Amino acid sequence: MHADDARELLDYNGWANRRLLDASSRLPPDDFARDLRTSFGSIKGTLVHILDSEQVWLDWWQSKPRPPQLEIDAFAGPAALAAAFAALEGEQRAFVGRLTDESLRSSVLVKDRRYTLARLITHALSHSQYHRGQVASLLRQLGQAPPNTGFRTGFLDERGWFEET
């Protein structure tokens, strides 16, 4: 992975998160928080998990201690979650904006194991993608059509191009 790849993947991640947050904001509040008997209970719970995980990974990428776990009740609804995601995305962008190809090869300690920063970034964004798929499934259970959050679609929508070089 190169630094430009990390920035591109983070751009995609933010775009995909915003699409699901937007779709979730159209749900009635009871449906947003309804326990659908999934890993994190509800769409709200799953989105809070994504947000919490992305914050944890950003801190670990920077060799900071794990922050306190986010509480689901700290977010009244989709708008509060969207604001928290936007703030975190700003922090993520600042971090990846400073990355170099060399820094991506650096070693980071997480839970007594060392990984390259590039692998940790890949893992974190893959984790978010996995849980966004769960949110899409939950939206379908509630009778909603989830937005397409595919990587290629992100570039067609967000940037208006998709080119292989």
N, C-alpha and C positions, 0 to 999 in steps of 0.2 A: 504494500500500500504506500502511496505517496501522499504528501500533505494535501495536495489538491483533491485527491480521492476522499480523504477524510472530510474535507469541507463539503464536497458534493454529497456525500452520504448524510452528513448532518443536515444539509439543506433539505434533502428528501425526507428525512425523519421528521423535521419540523412541519413540513408541508402535510405529511400523512397524519400527524397528530392533530393539526388544525382541522383537517377534513373530518376526522371522526368526532372531534369536539363540536364542530358545527352541526353535524348530523345528530349528535346527542342532545344538542341544545333545543332541537325541535320536538323532543319527547315531552310528554306531560311529566311533571316532577315526580309523581308516584312511579312511573315507568323507569325513569332515570335511576332511581334508588331501589327499585324492586329487586328482592333477592331471587335470582334465577337459578340458584343452587349450582353455581359455577365456582371456580377457584377463589375468586374474590367477591362472590355474592352477586354483585350488580354491575351494570355498566359504570356507574359512579365508582364503585370499589375497584374495578379493573383499571379505570383511567387514573385513579389515585395511585395504584400500584405502579403503573408506568411512570408517572411523574416522580414518585419516590425513588424508584430504581434509577431513573436517569440522573437524579440529583446525587444519589449515592455513587454512581459510576463517575460522574464528573469530579466529585471530591476525591475518589480513589485515583483517578488519572493524575490528579495534582498532588498525590501523597498526603491528602488531608484525612483526618479521622472521619468515620461514618457519622453523618448528622443524625439527629433523632428521627425516628420513623414518623412519616406523616400520618396524621389521624384522618380517617374518612370524614368525620364530623367537622373538620376544620374548613370544609368547602360546602357552602350552602347550595351550590348548583353548578351547572356548566359554565356560567360566566366567571365564577370565582376560580374554577379549575383552569379555564382558558387564560386568565390573567397570570396564574402561577406558571403555567406552561410557557407563556410568552416571556416572563422574567427569566426562567431557567434557560430558554433558548438563547436569550441574550448573553447569558454567562457562557453557555456552550460555544457560541459563535466567537466570543472573545478568546476563549481557550484555543479553539482550533485555528483561529486566525494567527496565532503565534507559533503554530506547529511548523516543523521542518521535517524533511524526509529523515534526517538523522534523529530527531527527537522521537519519531514514531518507532524507531528501532531500540529506543531506550527501555530499560527494565523497570517495571513497577511492581512493588510488593503488595499483594492482596491476600489477606488471610494466610500468611506464612508461605506463600508461593509467589514466584516471580514470573511475570509475563511481559511480552513486549507491549508497549502502549498501543501499537496498531491492532494487536489481537484483542486487547481489552475494549477498544473503541468498536471493533467489529462485533464483539460479543454483546455489548450494551445495545447497539442499534438493532441487532438481530433479536434480542430479547424483547425490545419494544415492538418490533414487527410481529413477533409471535402473539403478543397480547393484543395488538390491534386486530389481528385475525379473530381473537375471541370476542372482541367488542363487535366486530362485524356480524358474527354469528348471533350474538345477543340481540343486536338490532333486528335481525331477521325474525328471531323468536317473538319480538314485540310488533311484528308486522311492518317494519320499516325496511326500505331498500338501502343497504349500506353504500357509502361512496366507494368508488374504486380507489384504492391507495397503492396500486402497483408502482414499482420503481419507474418503469417507462412512462406510465401515465403521469407521474409527477413531473417529469421533464417536459412532456407535451403541454401540460396544464400550466406549470409554474414558469417555465422559461420559453416555451413555444418552439422548442427544438429537441431533437434527440439524434445525435450523430455518433457514429462509431468512427474512430480514427485509427 
